Structures are given as C-alpha cells and as structure tokens.
C-alpha cells in the first residue's frame, strides 16, 4: 500500500469514527448534556473532513486517483483506498487484483457493466453515489436525468425519475451500502401506487435481483391488482416471480370461493394464439402465415401486431404490416392501440412504419394518454435536449418524440409525389440523379433520420445508398446498358428505383420537415459540389474549403434551431411553413428541374 493510500485509509477511518461520535454527541445533546462546545467541534471537524475529501472528486488539482471506472463510456477516476474502506464489495474486488480489465495510463480500469451485471448504473447516478462514499452527503437529484419532457408531468413517478432511483439502488445494493439500500427502497416504495403498472415491472426486477423482499412483495401485489395480461407477465418476469403470482391468484380465487376450474379456463383459441406469438419470437413470418391459414384465429384475435411491436425486431413488424391482415388501429383488452404499445418501445422505425400504414396518433388510452405523451414520459430531458453534431446519430428517444409531435401537427395536405409511368428515359435519369444525391447527402448530414426514412420506404440500403459510392459515382453509371435487357425492362427497373427514392424523400418531408428544408437549400444552391474538395485548381479548392466550412456552420445552426424549436410554436405557422416548403420543393423536383452534372 502506498503512503498516500495509507493516508486515505486513516482519513476515512477518522471520518467514520467522527461520524459515530457525532451520532453519540447528538444523542447526548438531546438529553440535555452540557458538552455542547465539544459537540460543535466534532461537527465542524467532520464537515471540514467531508469538504476536504470532496476536493478529490471535483478539483482537478487534487486528481490523485489510482483507478478508473468506465460508466457510459466515460472514465471516472477513483481512489481505491477510499472505496475499499467504505465498501466491502470494493475491498474484496481490489484485494483480488484486476487481471481482466487491463490498465490505462498506469491506472487499473473497471467497467461498470461488469461490476453491476443485473442492472444499469448511469454516469449521473454514479457521480451521486461516489460523492456519498467520499463525503457522507447525498447530493440532490440532477433534474436533467430525473425529469421527462412532458410539460404537464410533475415528475413524481415518471419513468426517468424511477430509472434514476433504480440506478442508485443497483449501485447501493451491488456495492453493499446498506444505509443507501434502505433509503432508495423507501423511495421506490413511494412510486408503486403513483406509477403506471408498466413502470412497476422494472422496480419489481430490481427488487428480485437485489433480494429486497419487502419491495418485491409490494410490487407483486401491485401487479396482481393491475390489468396486465398473463402473456406480457410471462414474457417479462422471471419464472420464480411468475410462479408466485400464479400461486397468489389461486389463493385469491379460493378465498372468493371461485372454483379453480373456472379460474383455469383460457380463451378457446389460446393455443393458436401462443403459437402465433412463438412464430413472432423466432422472426418466422412464413410460419405465421401457415398458422393463420390453419386456424380461425386472426392477427387481431391474437393482438399479434401489439406483440410484434413490443417484442419483435423492427423488420418483423414491417413484414407483418406488409401482410395487410391486421387492423392498424386495433385495441387490445387494456384499450391500448398498436401505436401506444410501439411508443413504449421507443423505436422510430416502428413508429414511422405504423404511421405510414394509417395508425392514428390522436387515439388515447383509457387513462387519457396519447402515443406522444407516452413517449414524452419515457424520455429524459438530458436525452431530448442533448446536442447532436451534424452527421452524428440523433438520440432515438428524441427522434420518437419529434416524429409523433409532427404527426400530431401534420397538415392534411400532402405532397404529390406520384410517378408517371410515361416518363421518358432522360427524365428518369435526371430525377434519379437528383434523388440519389438528395438521399446520399441526407445520410451524411442526418444519418439517423435518413435511415428511418429509408427503412420505411423499403429502400435498398446496401447498394446505391452507401454514401461514399453514391457521392462519387458518375451519372453515366445509371445509363450503362445490359445487352440482355430490353428497353422496357430497363425502364421499369429505373421506375421502381425512382419510386423507392421518392418514398424515402416523402417520408423525410413528412416526419423530418426541418431536415428536409436544410437539404432543399443545400441542393438548390448546387453546393453539393463543395464535397468534392480534391477537384479543380488549387485556388478553386481553397474556395471550396472555405465554402465548405461556412456550409457546416449554416447546417449546424439550422439543425440546433430545429431541435430547440418550442412546442408552443403555433400550428398555423407550422403548417404554413411546411406547405410553403412542400410547394417549392415540388417545383424543384419536377421533370424540368435543373440537375447538377458531375
């Protein structure tokens, strides 16, 4: 042990002793002791010690950390001496050594995901936990991670508030800080009656993994009183918990003198429904078709689209929608539409696919929630307001909220993107050239938004859409002739390609109008040429580079202005801007539109 580590051990031991003394003195004072000066000295000493240790966390000049814990990709410096003296978990961890995590800059490194296997501990929660280990004081909860983006929510039981408390519970239980476990158990107990039952499930899981019997029992009782169906419970809960729930259900029916055979009666087609769900579990849509043909059970009877939106891959949801056999606005026994279930999943591709098929965004659940309000109450302020650099992935949670907001406000007027089957070959090439460039640049500037628009246009994302090749290919490539193809076959292929690209652009205009406006200005000015910085004379290249930097600044400013736009933006003004943009874009994308030649 180094001299510094020994000093840290001694300081923390003193803190613990002072804390015990303070507890004793406080008790003694409450009994009318005359030793008040000594007690005040103890309090002052303990406070100063706490402040001194806090410097190790907040002051860079006191960075003497000898280990790192990586949380959400961020390395947090820690002092093994302090952690080991405060937590038996860390004492055992450091005593064993660290042969697997490796070293970085001479410091031993640990991964939070490996230290806490059964839950998530975020950066903010770990900072609060670490501050308590060093100072003995619990910092206030940071509002950006404990508040959702629903302006009507009081944030007393929304999902961000629950998740933050869960993160601290997982940290406290795993790192064996018993006093914090008791504190956060009380906090989680307070959520149970206020929260939606769907948000009680993660609390139940934490109680199960952290072996908190009181909290687990209360969670089970809350679930028993809810209208959650057995299929969802079996899918999400551990076998042991589900067994206990079924046992309690039997006891409840016996107490109410309900015959067990009456309780065990399942829907007549329950076996067929379970087979349909199993087919979705293994992503086998062909098997799903066979099951539907062999049974009288429909997709709506099985709430198969609800199930797919909750548990299946996005591509499976798309395939089920393509069958055209399900009512897109069908409600399950709880009164939830498919879009309501998809909103809890928070996958923008799934939401856009449902909205394209006609899912109604204004439908509400029995307790008055729309898909938008569901999504807002699941989204942290930090994630929604996080700045996204141009060309980087946008946060999925924010994308979902934005898509649903725009759908709620969307004008009934749509852009006419119909394709004429009689377009001449040259016209096809001109439009394809424009649209190929537009989608390629969308992928460069707004990758997450472009991917959602492309996936839901059923576009080919593996061939011509690779941005590097799409930007560098010459327009002549589209005109290469396959001698084995007839002109009519070739034209038909181009038309199909054009249709796919148009659907992609249409999705972009519908769900990401501000990004589309940026692209409109970008292509209208023919500034796409600035991306070919290596072309032209040395002077021309300098001009292009200067213009490229201006363009980046313009795009960055427009992007952040879009993200910062207030929800209080009037609907009339919004519709006016969208209609104006749509009409001008329709003219630009006409057959006679000027296309930059490479």
C-alpha positions, 0 to 999 in steps of 0.5 A: 500500500502506498503512503498516500493510500495509507493516508486515505485509509486513516482519513476515512477511518477518522471520518467514520469514527467522527461520524459515530461520535457525532451520532453519540454527541447528538444523542447526548445533546438531546438529553440535555448534556452540557458538552455542547462546545465539544459537540460543535467541534466534532461537527465542524471537524467532520464537515471540514473532513467531508469538504476536504475529501470532496476536493478529490472528486471535483478539483482537478488539482487534487486528481490523485486517483489510482483507478478508473471506472468506465460508466457510459463510456466515460472514465471516472477516476477513483481512489481505491483506498477510499472505496475499499474502506467504505465498501466491502464489495470494493475491498474484496474486488481490489484485494483480488487484483484486476487481471481482466480489465487491463490498465490505462495510463498506469491506472487499473480500469473497471467497467461498470457493466461488469461490476453491476451485471443485473442492472444499469448504473448511469454516469449521473447516478454514479457521480451521486453515489461516489460523492456519498462514499467520499463525503457522507452527503447525498447530493440532490437529484440532477433534474436533467436525468430525473425529469421527462419532457412532458410539460404537464408531468410533475415528475413524481413517478415518471419513468426517468425519475424511477430509472434514476432511483433504480440506478442508485439502488443497483449501485447501493445494493451491488456495492453493499451500502446498506444505509443507501439500500434502505433509503432508495427502497423507501423511495421506490416504495413511494412510486408503486401506487403513483406509477403506471403498472408498466413502470412497476415491472422494472422496480419489481426486477430490481427488487428480485435481483437485489433480494429486497423482499419487502419491495418485491412483495409490494410490487407483486401485489401491485401487479396482481391488482393491475390489468396486465395480461398473463402473456406480457407477465410471462414474457417479462418476469422471471419464472420464480416471480411468475410462479408466485403470482400464479400461486397468489391468484389461486389463493385469491380465487379460493378465498372468493370461493371461485372454483379453480376450474373456472379460474383455469379456463383460457380463451378457446383459441389460446393455443393458436394464439401462443403459437402465433406469438412463438412464430413472432419470437423466432422472426418466422413470418412464413410460419405465421402465415401457415398458422393463420391459414390453419386456424380461425384465429386472426392477427387481431384475435391474437393482438399479434401486431401489439406483440410484434411491436413490443417484442419483435425486431423492427423488420418483423413488424414491417413484414407483418404490416406488409401482410395487410391482415391486421387492423392498424388501429386495433385495441387490445383488452387494456384499450391500448392501440398498436401505436401506444404499445410501439411508443413504449418501445421507443423505436422510430422505425416502428413508429414511422412504419405504423404511421405510414400504414394509417395508425392514428396518433390522436387515439388515447388510452383509457387513462387519457394518454396519447402515443406522444405523451407516452413517449414524452414520459419515457424520455429524459430531458438530458436525452431530448435536449442533448446536442447532436453534431451534424452527421452524428446519430440523433438520440432515438428517444428524441427522434420518437418524440419529434416524429409523433409531435409532427404527426400530431401537427401534420397538415392534411395536405400532402405532397404529390409525389406520384410517378408517371409511368410515361416518363421518358428515359432522360427524365428518369435519369435526371430525377434519379440523379437528383434523388440519389444525391438528395438521399446520399447527402441526407445520410451524411448530414442526418444519418439517423433520420435518413435511415428511418426514412429509408427503412420505411420506404423499403429502400435498398440500403446496401447498394446505391445508398452507401454514401461514399459510392453514391457521392462519387459515382458518375451519372453515366453509371445509371445509363450503362446498358445490359445487352440482355435487357430490353428497353422496357425492362430497363425502364421499369427497373429505373421506375421502381428505383425512382419510386423507392427514392421518392418514398424515402424523400416523402417520408423525410418531408413528412416526419423530418420537415426541418431536415428536409428544408436544410437539404432543399437549400443545400441542393438548390444552391448546387453546393453539393459540389463543395464535397468534392474538395480534391477537384479543380485548381488549387485556388478553386479548392481553397474556395471550396474549403472555405465554402465548405466550412461556412456550409457546416456552420449554416447546417449546424445552426439550422439543425440546433434551431430545429431541435430547440424549436418550442412546442408552443410554436403555433400550428398555423405557422407550422403548417404554413411553413411546411406547405410553403416548403412542400410547394417549392420543393415540388417545383424543384423536383419536377421533370424540368428541374435543373440537375447538377452534372458531375 
